[in-house]
Amino acid sequence: MEVKKTKKSHAHYEPDFKEEILRMLNSGKNVDEISKTFGISRNVLYTWKSKSQMKTKTKTSEEQTTYRRPTNFRERITQKRERSITV
């Protein structure tokens, strides 16, 4: 007997719908209540909330280029020198 593997598909939600759900979550509405009302798993709701919070916490490109972790010894020495001169 051969077993066919089927690819699971998951629901895709419109961005406007997600934003409305996130507004509800951020306003303090109960996750269980939203989950039951809209038929969306709690895990999905927490994932959406987490991702939306990460987007708001990302640094601007200017902040990101201010300090980059050195990749080799020479870069580390150079950055240490530059920091000691500016301080």
N, C-alpha and C positions, 0 to 999 in steps of 0.2 A: 504494500500500500504506500503510495506516494503522498507526502504532505506538502501542500502548496503554501508557500510563505506569502502572506499578504502584507502589503505596506500599510501601516496605520496612517490615516489622515486625520488632521486635527482641524478644528473650526478656525476660520479666519474672520476676524471682526473688523469692522470699519473703524478708522482712526477716530471719527467723531463719537462713536459708541464707546470706545475705550476711554476717551477724554471725559465723557459724562460719568462713566463708572468711577474713574479716578477722582473726579470732583466729589462724588458721593463718599468714597473711602476717606478722602482728605478732610471732609466735613465731619467725620466721626461716625458715619453710619456703620453698623455692624457687618462684618465680613460674612458671617453665616447667613444673615438676612439677604444680603446682595446675592450671595451664591445661590440660595434657594430660589429667589425671585427671578433671576435671569438664567439659571441653569448653567452657571459657570463655576468650575471647581475653585475651591479656596486657594489651591496651589497656584492656579493661573492668576487669580486676583493679586496674590502676594508678589508674584513675578512681575506683573504689570506695575505695581506700586514701587517695587524695588528698582526696576529699570527707569521709571519716570524720575525717581529721586536721584539716580546716578546721572541722568541727563542734566539736571539742574545743578549738580555739584561739579560738573566738568570745568576744568580751567580754560581760560581764554588762551588763544595761541600765543599771546605775548607772555603770559605766565608760564606756559609750558616751555618756552625757549629760554627762560631766565636761567634755569639750572637743569642740565642734563647729566645723568650719571655717567662718569667716565668709563670708557670701555677698556682702556689699557693703562699701564703704569705711567707712561709719558703724559697722557692727558690728565691723570690725577695730580701729578707733580705740577703741571702747568696751572691747573685750576687752583691748587693750594697757594701757589705763588700769587696769582691774580687776586685771590681773596685776601691774602695778607697785605697786599699793597693797597687795596681799596679800604681796608679797615683802619 
